Amino acid sequence: MNKKRFILGSGHMYLMEYTGTIPEDSVLEVEENKIGVISGGATLEYKPTFYTVEDDLGTVKEALLTAEETVEAFKRTAVDHNIRLMHKLSRETSFGDILEAARSTRDWKNSRAYLNIFSEYFTYMTQKQKQMALGFLYELMFHREGDIRRQAADLLGNIIARYVRGIWQGIADRCRYRSG
């Protein structure tokens, strides 16, 4: 059978068990159903399973894909994407390349996509990567789009708050260790 490809846009990917009705967006798009982030687009590829159903008159109807295959394809796509992205973010040189690509973009949609990636993954960054990201976010504070400035400021504050908290926690642990 032929493989089919669907090109998807950027955004968050949510998954929940199908219960017979399609849920409202507000029910589906909650944090516990989030399985990943798609950035710069993604492609879903699957090999459809055809099955036939006949009624008592002998009329044949076809369905393209089983529900289980659809769910599995989305899971594999999300996991594969996140592993590849984490690999790129884990090395300082490739992280620097990502920052340079983010700096050079002129499209506000791409700027927002980079901000979303950094927002999702900043807790996994090294201290050096956080310092590099803080420099980039500071530059975005002068962006012409107000929502980009606000999002950059919010992320900058979150990184600093967690970064400083980690530093103070490390100092407190060493002080307790020396005094004990």
N, C-alpha and C positions, 0 to 999 in steps of 0.2 A: 504494500500500500504506500501511497505517496505521503511524504511529510508535508504538513502545512505550517506556515509561519505567520504570526500576527505581531505587528510592531506596536508596542505599548509606549505611552508617554512617561514623563517623570512624575514622581509622587510617592505616596505611602501605599504599601500593599497590606490589605487586611484579609483575613481568612476566618471563616466560622463554619460550623457544620450546617449543611442544608437540611431544613426541617419540613420542606414541602412548599414553603412560600419564600419569596425573595424579601429579605429584611429591609427596612428603611435605612437610609444612609446613617442616621443618627444612632441606630442600633449596631450596625456593622462597624462603623468607623470609631471604635473606642480603643484605648491603649491595650487592653488584654487581647484584642483580635489582631493587633499589628504584628506582621511577620517580617517586615522588611521595608527598605527604602529603595526606590528606583530613581536613579539619577542619570540624566542624559539619555533617557529612553532605554527600553529593554525589548527583547524579542522573545516571544513564547513560541516554542516549536514543539509540535506533537505529531504523533502518528495516530490518526483517528481510527477508532474501532467502530465498524459498521455492524449494526444488528438489525434484523428485520422482524417486523411484527405483522401478522396477517389477521384480518378480521374474518368473520364467517363467510363473507362473499369472495374471499381470496384476494382482496386488495392489499398490496404490500406498501408499508410505510417504512421509512428509514430514519434513523437517528445517527448523527455524526460522531458523537463522543459520549462515553459514559461519564457520569458524575465523578467517579473515583479517579479516572484518568485526568480529568480537568484539575481536580484538587492536587493530585500528585505532580502534575506539570507545573503548577504555580508554586508549589513548595520547593521543587527542585530549582526553579528559576530564581526564587528569592534567596535560597541558601547559596546557590552558586554566585549570584551577584554580590551578596554580602561577604562571602569568603574572598572573592577577587578584590573587592574594595578594601577590606581589612588588610589584605596583603600589601596593597599599594600604600595604605596609610601607615603600615608598620615600619617601613624603611624611611629614614630621614631624607634620602635623596629623592625618592619618588614622592614623598610628602611635599618637599620643596618644589618639585615639578608641578604638583597639583596646585600649590599656592600661586605659582607663576601663571599657570593657565587661568586661575581665578582672577588674578590681577589684570590680565590682558583682555578679559571679556568685556564687551561693550553692551551686551544685551542684559537688561535688568532681570530677565527670567533666568538666565544662566547664573547671575550673581546670587539670586535667591536659591537656586539649586545647590550651589556651593555652600551657602550658609546653612541650608538644611542638612547637608552631609556633615559639616563640622558640628552642628548642633547635636546630631544623633551620635557621633563618634568621639566627641572631645574627651569623654571620660577615659577612653582607652589610649589617649595620646601620651607620649613621654613629656617630661618637663620641657625639653628643648623644643619639641613640636608645639607645645602650648605657647611657648614664648614666640615662636614663629607665627602661630595663628593669631596671637594678640596683636602683633605688628600689622598683620593683614586686616584685622577687624578695626584697628585704629584708623587705617587708611579708608576703610569703608564708611567711617563716621563723616566723611566729606563727600559722599556719593550724592548725586543730584536727586535721587528718588528717596523720599522721606521714609517709606516703609523699609527700604534697605538699610537706611541709617538706624532706624528703630530696632530692627532685627539684629543688626551688628552690635548695637549697644547692649541689647539684652544678652546676647551670647557672650560678649566681652565681660559683662558683669558676672555671668554664671561661671565662666572659666576662672576669673580672678577670685571669686568667692570660694570655689572648690580648691583652687590652687593654693591660696593663702591658708585655707583651713587645713590642708594637707601639710603645709610647711609648719604651721603652729602645732599640729598634732605630733609631728616628728620631733619638734623641739621639746614638747611636753613629755613625750616618751623617754627621750634621752635624759631629761632632768630627773624624772622619777627613777630611772635606772641608776644614775650616779648617786642619788641621795639614798637609795635603798641598799 
